[in-house]
Amino acid sequence: MTDRIIENASLSDAEAISALFARSYSQLLKNDYAPDVLARAMPFLSFARPELISSGSYYVVKDASTRVIAAGGWTATRPGAPDEPVKPGWVHVRHFAVDPDFTGQGLGKMLFNHCVRDAKASYGATRFDAYATLSARKFYEKLGFTLIGPIEVSFGPDVTFPSLHMTCDV
Ligand SMILES: CC(C)(COP(=O)(O)OP(=O)(O)OC[C@H]1O[C@@H](n2cnc3c(N)ncnc32)[C@H](O)[C@@H]1OP(=O)(O)O)[C@@H](O)C(=O)NCCC(=O)NCCS
């Protein structure tokens, strides 16, 4: 893994991150979601939100050729609720994705461990929550998350996405 570099994402990575999301979510979620559900969600799943990308707590993993092969981060604000008061110590996993050609190589775990180190050091994080895709349940369980229950994440007035609310003390 010496040729894998993890760094803070910047707005100049946005296009590459969106392309990564499109590759990852379209291929890795298709066994767990009906095609119409996935098709409606893809514009939202594959959009690299500028405010998240430039938040300072969103990261990319690049290979030796500086191609973006994984991305993910954390925020104190809850996804979809930027104006809600934050809870001290409590943070949220945000928009994790690994290139389908690079899954199973520890990149997701590397990103999460980086998030934990950073969130503890800069924010005093004690708990991570995730709104996980159905496809990512076993990944999060391996990282120490437990299931709180199913949720429907709202992407807009007419688009909801079946997900799992999971949590992990860190
Ligand atoms: C979920 C995802 C990020 C995992 O990334 P990854 O780099 O393949 O995961 P890692 O290689 O770091 O795996 C970490 C551990 O989880 C396990 N794991 C990962 N995916 C798994 C799966 N689908 N089934 C069972 N175990 C899995 C690995 O075996 C590994 O276990 P180990 O620590 O005992 O070796 C990746 O599959 C992905 O991008 N999925 C599509 C997008 C998505 O669902 N993102 C989550 C948003 S909430």
The ligand as a Gaussian input file, in Angstrom:
#p B3LYP/6-31G(d) Opt

LIG

0 1
 C      -18.307000      -0.582000       1.479000
 C      -16.970000      -0.238000       0.851000
 C      -16.610000       1.239000       1.131000
 C      -15.891000      -1.152000       1.464000
 O      -14.627000      -0.762000       0.967000
 P      -13.381000      -1.802000       0.892000
 O      -12.161000      -1.023000       0.623000
 O      -13.714000      -2.900000      -0.057000
 O      -13.357000      -2.396000       2.355000
 P      -12.042000      -2.971000       3.108000
 O      -11.240000      -3.745000       2.110000
 O      -11.354000      -1.865000       3.805000
 O      -12.701000      -3.970000       4.139000
 C      -12.618000      -3.816000       5.567000
 C      -13.175000      -5.072000       6.195000
 O      -14.571000      -5.209000       5.847000
 C      -14.782000      -6.451000       5.170000
 N      -15.749000      -6.232000       4.087000
 C      -15.768000      -5.181000       3.215000
 N      -16.806000      -5.328000       2.362000
 C      -17.424000      -6.483000       2.706000
 C      -18.549000      -7.206000       2.178000
 N      -19.273000      -6.721000       1.142000
 N      -18.892000      -8.371000       2.769000
 C      -18.203000      -8.850000       3.821000
 N      -17.125000      -8.223000       4.379000
 C      -16.741000      -7.058000       3.801000
 C      -13.427000      -6.840000       4.610000
 O      -13.351000      -8.246000       4.420000
 C      -12.482000      -6.341000       5.677000
 O      -12.431000      -7.278000       6.745000
 P      -11.055000      -7.541000       7.556000
 O      -10.735000      -6.233000       8.259000
 O      -11.385000      -8.653000       8.480000
 O      -10.028000      -7.886000       6.526000
 C      -16.986000      -0.500000      -0.692000
 O      -17.448000      -1.820000      -0.909000
 C      -17.890000       0.452000      -1.453000
 O      -17.442000       1.500000      -1.908000
 N      -19.190000       0.102000      -1.639000
 C      -20.113000       0.867000      -2.468000
 C      -20.467000       2.216000      -1.868000
 C      -21.051000       2.077000      -0.483000
 O      -21.930000       1.272000      -0.208000
 N      -20.523000       2.926000       0.405000
 C      -20.975000       2.991000       1.773000
 C      -21.753000       4.245000       1.905000
 S      -22.663000       4.243000       3.415000

